[in-house]
Amino acid sequence: MKIIKISTEAHKKAFLQLPVQLYKQDPNWIRPLDEDIEKVFDPKKNKYFAHGKAERWLLENEQGKVIGRVAAFINEKTVMKDNEQPTGGMGFFECINDKAAATLLLDTCKDWLSGQGMEAMDGPINFGERDNWWGLLVEGFDEPNYGMNYNFPYYQDFFEYYGFQMYFKQITYRRIIDEPLNPLVVHRANKIFADKDYFFTHLKIKDLEKYAEDFRTIYNKAWVKHAGVKEMSKEQAQNIIKQMKPVLDEQIVIFAYYKDEPIGFYVQLLDMNQALRYMNGKTNLLGKLMYAWVRYVKGFSRIIGVAFGIVPEHQRKGMEAGLVKYYQQIAHVPNYKYKIMDMKWIGDFNPKMMRLCEQVGGTIHRIHITYRKLFDASKEFKRSPMID
């Protein structure tokens, strides 16, 4: 077997095509957009190259057939954040069911990261934000949500055989939208609704810039304390909202205010994978037509809860119940178009958020694991710290 560092357009194409070949008999796999994968490795499009580096490889067998791929990367801003050793990352792993091939790919990442001064690696993760391509799927092998890794079950054996240990779990909770809310949630929400200083509304497309700034304000107060999360700039917030546009429905993005100050949000988006199933990884004319057909003719039936935030001074008051009930009032109408809500990326280091998902009727539907491999096996392994 032969490792090849990606350096040509043919290599890049092979990197994109390998999963197409591996999963061609798997009806649940959905091909990601080629451009979503390629922009991760494009210094002109991925801002992480300003403070990091990435490398990727293919693995060929003796006949010259590509049988594996992988990438490794370093984010200089996080190598020591909440870590006791400099830690890099690896991801975009795909491989035939061959333990020797998998080990060679993982060794390639380890050797490259060691050469860069790293003493551990997390994987499979993304060279970018946590919201995409993060964690190994270990439970819930049905149609994946947009931006979530889908892989063969045998990958878990590869990672654990190699010495990776569970750093944290990422749980996707599923809720059937037309089911009634837990009476306790309704009770807590009613107490908030009775206070006239609180106000709820959904996003208005015509005021997108205003809501982008409200989102940023809440995010910076509510989320920056989390490990691996940094403050969001005004430009970043505007770009995030802009990127959301293709999967945005203004009625499923909810904001809460106290005396006109933004204090909470509940962001849900259309699950783009319901369109990607028909787009074959392309955003060419045919791909755009297929997206338009799904959105405006066939219709989306599944939405994804991607972000939930409440500023610290209004936490533990029932605000989360208020946000959920406000949306439920929108959704509990005859023939409502959305049927399923998936609340993805709930870390097991955040028990408060896990309890909330369960209180609003969510049940565990899918589990990913983010693993960590310490290069010196004699050192003590520690899991991700819990959030208070």
C-alpha positions in Angstrom: 0.0 0.0 0.0 1.1 3.5 -0.8 0.4 6.9 0.9 0.1 9.8 -1.5 0.1 13.4 -0.4 -2.6 15.4 -2.3 -1.0 17.8 -4.6 -2.8 17.7 -8.0 -6.3 18.2 -9.3 -6.6 14.5 -10.0 -5.8 13.8 -6.3 -8.5 16.2 -5.2 -11.0 14.5 -7.5 -10.0 11.1 -6.1 -10.5 12.5 -2.5 -14.1 13.5 -3.4 -14.9 10.3 -5.4 -13.7 7.7 -2.9 -16.8 7.9 -0.6 -19.0 7.7 -3.7 -17.5 4.3 -4.5 -17.4 3.1 -0.9 -21.1 3.9 -0.1 -22.6 3.2 -3.5 -24.6 0.3 -2.0 -25.6 2.2 1.1 -29.1 3.8 0.7 -28.7 6.0 3.8 -25.5 7.8 2.7 -26.0 11.2 1.1 -23.2 12.8 -0.9 -22.1 16.1 0.6 -21.6 19.0 -1.7 -18.1 18.8 -3.3 -17.6 22.5 -2.7 -18.4 22.1 1.0 -15.5 19.6 1.3 -13.1 21.4 -0.9 -13.4 24.8 0.7 -12.1 23.3 4.0 -8.8 22.8 2.3 -8.7 26.1 0.3 -6.6 28.8 2.1 -8.6 31.4 0.1 -11.9 30.2 1.6 -11.0 28.7 5.0 -10.0 31.4 7.5 -8.4 28.8 9.7 -5.4 28.8 7.4 -4.5 32.2 8.8 -3.6 30.5 12.1 -3.2 26.9 11.1 -2.2 24.3 8.5 -3.7 21.2 7.0 -2.5 18.3 4.9 -4.4 15.4 3.3 -3.5 12.1 1.8 -4.8 9.2 -0.3 -4.0 5.5 0.2 -3.6 3.3 -2.9 -3.4 -0.5 -2.9 -0.8 -2.5 -4.9 -2.9 -2.1 -8.1 -3.0 1.7 -7.8 -6.6 1.8 -6.7 -7.6 4.4 -4.1 -8.8 2.6 -1.0 -8.5 5.3 1.7 -8.2 9.0 2.5 -7.5 11.2 5.5 -6.6 14.7 6.5 -4.7 16.2 9.5 -4.6 19.8 10.7 -3.4 22.2 13.4 -5.4 25.1 14.7 -2.7 27.2 16.5 -5.4 29.0 18.5 -6.7 25.8 20.2 -3.7 23.4 20.4 -3.4 24.3 24.1 -6.9 25.6 24.9 -8.3 23.4 27.7 -5.6 20.8 26.8 -2.7 19.5 28.9 -0.7 18.7 25.8 -0.5 20.4 22.3 -3.3 18.7 20.4 -4.0 18.6 16.7 -6.8 17.1 14.7 -7.6 14.6 12.0 -10.7 13.9 9.9 -12.3 13.2 6.5 -11.3 9.6 7.1 -12.6 7.0 4.7 -11.3 3.5 4.2 -12.2 0.0 3.0 -12.8 -2.6 5.7 -9.1 -3.3 6.2 -7.5 -2.7 9.6 -3.9 -2.5 8.2 -5.0 0.2 5.7 -6.8 2.2 8.4 -3.7 2.0 10.7 -1.5 3.3 7.9 -3.8 6.3 7.4 -3.9 7.1 11.1 -0.2 6.6 11.4 0.3 9.2 8.6 -1.7 11.7 10.6 0.1 10.9 13.8 3.5 11.2 12.2 2.7 14.5 10.6 1.2 16.0 13.7 4.2 14.8 15.8 6.5 16.5 13.4 4.6 19.7 14.0 5.1 19.4 17.8 1.7 17.9 18.7 1.4 15.3 21.4 -2.2 14.2 20.8 -4.9 14.3 18.1 -8.6 14.6 18.2 -10.7 12.9 15.5 -12.5 12.7 13.4 -13.0 16.5 13.4 -13.1 19.4 11.0 -10.5 22.0 10.1 -13.1 24.7 11.0 -16.1 25.2 13.2 -17.5 22.4 15.3 -20.9 22.5 13.6 -19.8 20.5 10.6 -17.9 17.2 10.1 -17.3 16.6 13.8 -17.3 13.2 15.4 -17.6 9.5 14.4 -21.1 8.1 14.0 -21.5 5.1 16.3 -25.3 5.0 16.7 -28.2 5.9 14.4 -27.1 4.8 11.0 -30.1 6.2 9.1 -30.2 9.3 6.8 -27.8 11.8 8.3 -28.4 15.5 9.0 -26.7 18.1 6.9 -23.0 18.6 7.8 -22.9 15.6 10.1 -20.4 12.7 9.5 -21.9 9.5 8.2 -19.6 6.5 8.2 -19.5 2.7 8.3 -20.0 1.0 11.7 -16.6 -0.7 11.4 -14.8 2.7 11.7 -15.4 2.6 15.4 -13.3 -0.6 15.7 -10.5 1.1 13.7 -10.3 4.1 15.9 -10.5 2.2 19.2 -8.0 -0.5 18.0 -5.6 2.4 17.2 -5.8 3.7 20.8 -8.3 6.6 20.4 -10.4 7.1 23.6 -13.7 8.9 23.9 -13.2 12.6 24.6 -16.9 13.4 24.4 -20.2 12.3 22.8 -22.3 14.4 20.5 -26.0 13.5 20.8 -28.7 14.2 18.3 -32.2 14.3 19.9 -35.3 13.8 17.7 -38.7 15.2 18.4 -42.0 14.6 16.5 -43.2 18.2 16.1 -46.9 17.6 16.4 -46.6 15.8 19.8 -47.7 17.9 22.8 -45.2 19.6 25.1 -44.4 18.3 28.5 -46.8 20.0 31.0 -43.9 21.1 33.1 -42.4 23.0 30.1 -45.8 24.6 29.4 -46.1 25.7 33.0 -42.6 27.3 33.0 -43.3 29.0 29.7 -46.6 30.4 30.9 -44.8 32.1 33.8 -42.5 33.8 31.4 -45.3 34.8 29.0 -47.1 36.4 32.0 -44.2 38.8 32.4 -44.8 41.7 30.0 -41.1 42.6 29.9 -40.4 39.5 27.9 -41.2 39.4 24.2 -40.8 36.6 21.6 -40.7 36.8 17.8 -39.5 34.9 14.8 -36.9 36.2 12.4 -38.0 38.6 9.6 -36.0 38.2 6.4 -36.5 41.9 5.6 -34.6 42.8 8.9 -31.8 40.2 8.5 -29.0 42.5 9.5 -30.7 43.4 12.7 -31.3 39.7 13.7 -27.7 38.9 12.7 -26.5 41.5 15.3 -29.0 40.2 17.9 -27.7 36.7 17.3 -24.1 37.9 17.8 -25.0 39.7 21.0 -26.6 36.6 22.5 -24.0 34.2 21.3 -21.1 36.2 22.7 -22.7 36.3 26.1 -24.0 32.8 26.2 -21.5 30.6 24.4 -17.9 32.1 24.7 -17.5 30.4 28.1 -17.7 27.0 26.4 -14.4 25.2 25.6 -13.2 25.8 22.1 -15.6 28.6 21.4 -14.4 32.2 20.7 -16.1 35.5 20.4 -18.0 36.2 17.2 -17.4 39.4 15.2 -20.0 41.4 13.5 -18.6 40.3 10.1 -18.8 36.7 11.1 -22.4 37.0 12.2 -23.4 38.6 9.0 -21.6 35.9 7.0 -23.3 33.1 9.0 -26.8 34.5 8.4 -25.9 35.0 4.7 -24.8 31.3 4.4 -28.0 30.2 6.2 -30.2 31.8 3.5 -30.7 28.7 1.3 -32.0 26.7 4.4 -33.7 29.6 6.2 -37.4 29.7 7.0 -38.1 32.9 9.0 -40.7 31.2 11.2 -38.4 28.6 12.6 -35.7 31.0 14.0 -37.0 32.3 17.3 -35.7 35.3 19.3 -36.4 36.4 22.9 -36.1 39.9 24.3 -36.3 41.5 27.7 -37.2 45.2 27.6 -36.1 45.2 24.0 -32.7 43.7 24.7 -31.9 40.4 22.9 -31.5 37.7 25.5 -32.2 34.3 23.7 -32.4 32.5 20.4 -33.5 29.1 19.1 -32.2 28.6 15.6 -33.6 25.9 13.4 -32.9 25.3 9.7 -34.2 23.2 6.9 -32.3 19.9 6.7 -30.4 20.5 3.5 -29.7 16.8 3.2 -33.2 16.2 2.0 -32.3 18.2 -1.1 -28.7 16.9 -1.4 -30.0 13.4 -1.8 -30.9 14.5 -5.4 -28.0 16.8 -6.2 -25.1 14.4 -6.5 -22.7 16.7 -4.7 -23.1 19.5 -7.3 -24.4 23.1 -7.3 -24.4 23.3 -11.1 -27.7 24.2 -12.9 -29.1 20.7 -12.4 -28.2 20.7 -8.8 -29.9 24.1 -8.3 -33.0 22.9 -10.1 -33.2 19.8 -7.9 -32.8 22.0 -4.8 -35.6 24.3 -6.0 -37.8 21.3 -6.7 -37.4 19.9 -3.2 -37.9 23.3 -1.5 -40.9 24.5 -3.5 -42.6 21.4 -4.8 -41.7 18.2 -2.8 -41.1 20.1 0.4 -38.9 19.7 3.4 -40.3 17.6 6.2 -37.3 17.7 8.6 -35.7 20.7 10.4 -32.6 20.9 12.5 -32.1 22.7 15.7 -28.6 24.0 15.4 -28.2 26.7 18.1 -29.9 27.5 21.4 -28.6 30.3 23.6 -29.7 32.4 26.5 -27.6 35.1 28.1 -26.5 34.2 31.7 -28.6 36.7 33.6 -31.8 35.2 32.1 -30.9 31.5 32.6 -32.7 29.3 35.1 -35.9 31.4 34.7 -37.8 29.3 32.2 -36.6 31.2 29.2 -35.8 28.0 27.3 -39.4 26.8 27.9 -40.7 30.1 26.5 -38.7 29.8 23.3 -39.9 26.3 22.7 -43.5 27.1 23.5 -43.5 30.1 21.2 -42.3 27.9 18.3 -44.8 25.2 19.2 -47.6 27.8 18.9 -46.5 28.4 15.3 -46.1 24.7 14.5 -49.3 23.3 16.1 -51.6 24.1 13.2 -53.4 21.7 10.9 -51.2 20.2 8.1 -48.0 21.9 9.4 -45.4 21.2 6.8 -42.5 20.1 9.1 -42.9 16.8 10.8 -39.5 16.1 12.5 -37.1 18.2 14.5 -33.6 17.0 15.1 -31.6 18.8 17.8 -28.1 18.0 16.8 -24.7 18.4 18.4 -25.6 18.2 22.1 -22.3 17.5 23.9 -22.5 15.1 26.8 -20.3 17.6 28.6 -23.4 19.9 28.7 -26.0 18.0 30.9 -28.2 21.1 31.2 -28.8 21.1 27.5 -29.3 17.3 27.5 -32.0 17.7 30.1 -33.7 20.5 28.1 -33.9 18.3 25.0 -35.4 15.5 27.0 -37.9 17.9 28.8 -39.2 19.1 25.4 -39.8 15.5 24.3 -36.6 14.7 22.5 -35.3 11.2 22.5 -31.7 10.1 21.6 -31.7 9.3 17.9 -28.0 9.5 16.9 -24.6 9.5 18.6 -21.3 10.7 17.4 -18.0 10.4 19.4 -15.1 12.7 19.2 -12.1 10.7 20.1 -8.7 11.7 21.4 -5.4 9.8 21.0 -2.5 10.6 23.3 0.8 9.9 21.5 2.4 8.9 24.9 0.1 6.2 26.1 1.7 6.4 29.6 0.1 9.8 30.2 -3.3 10.1 32.0 -6.2 10.5 29.6 -8.9 13.0 30.6 -12.3 13.5 29.1 -13.6 16.9 28.0 -14.5 19.1 31.1 -18.1 19.5 32.0 -20.0 22.7 31.6 -21.7 24.0 34.7 
